[in-house]
Amino acid sequence: MQPHREGFVDAALIPVGLVVVPLTGALLIAATSIGATRRAHALTVITSGINLAAALGALIACSDGGVIEYAYGGWRPPFGIAVRIDGIGALIAALIAGVALAVFIYSPQILRVELPRDEPSFFAMSLLLVAALQGMAVTADLFNLYVFLEIGSLAAYTLVAVGGGVATLASFRYLLIGTVGASFYLLGVAYLFALTGSLNGADIAQALMEVAPSAALVAAVVFLAIGLGLKMAIFPMHGWLPDAYTYAPSAASALIAGLMTKVSALALLRVLYGVIQPAHRSLLLPIGDVIVILGCAGIVVGSLMAVAQRDLKRLLAYSSIAHLGFIALGLGIGNRDAVTGAVFNMVAHGVAKATLFLIVGGMTYRLGSRSVKSLAGLGRSMPLSAAALVIAAFSMIGLPPTAGFTAKWYLIMGCLEADRPDLFAVVVASTLLSAWYFLRLFEAAFFSAEDHSADEPLRAGWELPVSMLAPIAAGAAALIALGLANQTVIVRLIESSALVAGLARGATP
């Protein structure tokens, strides 16, 4: 298999940069840098920089319908293990690499407060998580997807548990639910293998053309949807998420909240529309209806629960459940605009949520608190962080010119083109609820008197250190840049990919 652009790059180099490099970095830290925090951090940043360069190379190579395909060892599917990167995969790979690099640059200061003895271990496990997520983004093999899914989950469980105390219980709950999700997914893959004799996604899609609808095929699709739904935290399969996001260390929360569920959503998109739909479009009708219902329920419940929270990390966790509902809604509707909105929302929400968790981590470092009350006077004591909070919140609400506006616009167009005004009403109602709880934060930050008598500052001074503030500012700038350049991203990367280009406008699965 050859790279998309002749002479652009050896096709093997980008998958190596995306998967092997962070995996090697994790192993090097574990072998040489335990107890050597500066060396571990330097290795992590260098590794992440190479990872981001590979992701940007994939973006260039996969624009305008380009595809990078590579079979390891020259063994072609169904016998070999293949990598396939299209525009959507490259976009998610860039999201993973960019968020990870920002978190790693940001993390040393907060880790000295939250994890003073475990910093190198944190970097090693985080790189392992990045390698697994990148593997999920680029693999063309459903069993390899399972392997990467479990590697990433194990790393995420560890990153949550390292916070100690209540975080350990949250991690255990995450592990139990995650194991159930992985088991369902693996059962679905086993059924598909029994039906087709292959584990390669494209090969299975082709083989299913010759397979008649059957109970085994229905079971395969249902098991795959449930397994990935649990990993994605679609309501009511979200029970692991609020505590995991709330009690994990701040840097781990930003990394996991920004990335984990988005890659699972990408996997669900590929399974439904890349593997099953080409041969059995009618089979997805009831599956899509169920996903739409669960997505709407998650939007409403997540938004209402967010309104009631007083802990900022918990508020952001329930807000994530609502926004994962938006992604599920787009995937369930299944027409081109709705799926485009879902994919763009993966990126917009990933950047916005990581930025917001970094801001809350900065408040923990600077003020010693992460309660809504502690936001009082933030606009004066931490004005740059407060400005980034406003931009990220605008994107979460869906206000122009941020990326969140574009994501909701396409989602609304998908609802209307599918002749579902009821779903349009759900999106609008949730937007109002999002505005409600974020306006509470704005009121506290900009219009309340500063009073930290109950929470003495941990760090004196104006604003955050540059190493913490720069990634926050970069996240806010990325949200505006994505919003302004939305048509470039959508036309050249999302709608040009075969996965979305094959979907009809205004149609349902």
FENWOQUI-V522509 format. One record per backbone hydrogen bond with DSSP energy under -1.0 kcal/mol. NH is the residue of the N-H (numbers start at 1). CO is the residue of the C=O. If there is no record, write none. Layout:
BEGIN
NH:CO
NH:CO
END
This chain:
BEGIN
8:5
13:10
16:12
17:13
18:14
19:15
21:16
23:19
24:20
25:21
26:22
27:23
28:24
29:25
30:26
31:27
32:28
33:29
36:33
40:36
41:37
42:38
43:39
44:40
45:41
46:42
47:43
48:44
49:45
50:46
51:47
52:48
53:49
54:50
55:51
56:52
57:53
58:54
59:55
60:56
61:57
62:58
64:492
66:63
68:85
70:83
72:81
74:71
75:72
79:76
80:76
83:70
84:138
85:68
90:86
91:87
92:88
93:89
94:90
95:91
96:92
97:93
98:94
99:95
100:96
101:97
102:98
103:99
104:100
105:101
106:102
107:103
111:107
112:108
114:110
115:111
122:118
123:119
124:120
125:121
126:122
127:123
128:124
129:125
130:126
131:127
132:128
133:129
134:130
135:131
136:132
137:133
138:134
139:135
140:82
142:199
145:141
146:142
147:143
148:144
149:145
150:146
151:147
152:148
153:149
154:150
155:151
156:152
157:153
158:154
159:155
160:156
161:157
162:158
163:160
164:161
167:164
168:165
170:166
171:167
172:168
173:169
174:170
175:171
176:172
177:173
178:174
179:175
180:176
181:177
182:178
183:179
184:180
185:181
186:182
187:183
188:184
189:185
190:186
191:187
192:188
193:189
194:190
195:191
196:192
197:193
201:140
204:200
205:201
206:202
207:203
208:204
209:206
210:207
211:208
218:214
219:215
220:216
221:217
222:218
223:219
224:220
225:221
226:222
227:223
228:224
229:225
230:226
231:227
232:228
234:229
237:234
241:238
244:240
245:241
246:242
247:243
248:244
253:249
254:250
255:251
256:252
257:253
258:254
259:255
260:256
263:259
264:260
265:261
266:262
267:263
268:264
269:265
270:266
271:267
272:268
273:269
274:270
275:270
276:271
277:272
280:276
284:281
288:284
289:285
290:286
291:287
292:288
293:289
294:290
295:291
296:292
297:293
298:294
299:295
300:296
301:297
302:298
303:299
304:300
305:301
306:302
307:303
308:304
309:306
312:370
315:311
316:312
317:313
318:314
319:315
320:316
321:317
322:318
323:319
324:320
325:321
326:322
327:323
328:324
329:325
330:326
331:327
332:328
333:329
334:330
336:504
339:335
340:336
341:337
342:338
343:339
344:340
345:341
346:342
347:343
348:344
349:345
350:346
351:347
352:348
353:349
354:350
355:351
356:352
357:353
358:354
359:355
360:356
361:357
362:358
363:359
364:360
365:361
366:362
367:363
372:310
375:372
376:373
377:444
378:375
379:445
380:377
381:377
382:378
386:382
387:383
388:384
389:385
390:386
391:387
392:388
393:389
394:390
395:391
396:392
397:393
398:394
399:394
402:399
407:403
408:404
409:405
410:406
411:407
412:408
413:409
414:410
415:411
416:412
417:413
418:414
419:416
420:415
424:420
425:421
426:422
427:423
428:424
429:425
430:426
431:427
432:428
433:429
434:430
435:431
436:432
437:433
438:434
439:435
440:436
442:438
443:439
444:440
445:441
446:442
447:443
459:366
463:381
468:465
469:465
470:466
472:468
473:469
474:470
475:471
476:472
477:473
478:474
479:475
480:476
481:477
482:478
483:479
484:480
485:481
489:485
490:486
491:487
492:488
493:489
494:489
495:490
497:494
501:497
502:498
503:500
507:504
END
